[in-house]
Amino acid sequence: MTYETVAAFAQTWGLLYAAVLFGGVLAYALWPRNQAKFDRAASMPLDEEIDQ
């Protein structure tokens, strides 16, 4: 294998891997079942109570 072959393979499949990973993270973040969890996390800095 030459460097050009390996580089082309890594670029093509690396882009595909990153796109699939991004899609999975986006689906997890926008899934309706997770909305309450993210709403709680978003309001945590505004809570008066400090847990130690």
Backbone hydrogen bonds, N-H to C=O, Kabsch-Sander energy under -0.5 kcal/mol:
donor,donor_aa,acceptor,acceptor_aa,energy
6,V,2,T,-2.1
7,A,3,Y,-2.8
8,A,4,E,-2.4
9,F,5,T,-2.3
10,A,6,V,-2.6
11,Q,7,A,-2.4
12,T,8,A,-2.3
13,W,9,F,-2.5
14,G,10,A,-1.8
15,L,11,Q,-1.8
16,L,12,T,-1.9
17,Y,13,W,-2.5
18,A,14,G,-2.4
19,A,15,L,-2.3
20,V,16,L,-2.3
21,L,17,Y,-2.5
22,F,18,A,-2.6
23,G,19,A,-2.3
24,G,20,V,-2.2
25,V,21,L,-2.3
26,L,22,F,-2.6
27,A,23,G,-2.4
28,Y,24,G,-2.2
29,A,25,V,-2.3
30,L,26,L,-2.0
31,W,27,A,-0.8
34,N,31,W,-1.5
35,Q,32,P,-1.3
38,F,34,N,-2.0
39,D,35,Q,-2.5
40,R,36,A,-2.3
41,A,37,K,-2.0
42,A,38,F,-2.1
43,S,39,D,-1.5
44,M,40,R,-0.8
46,L,43,S,-1.0
47,D,43,S,-0.5
47,D,44,M,-1.3
51,D,49,E,-0.6
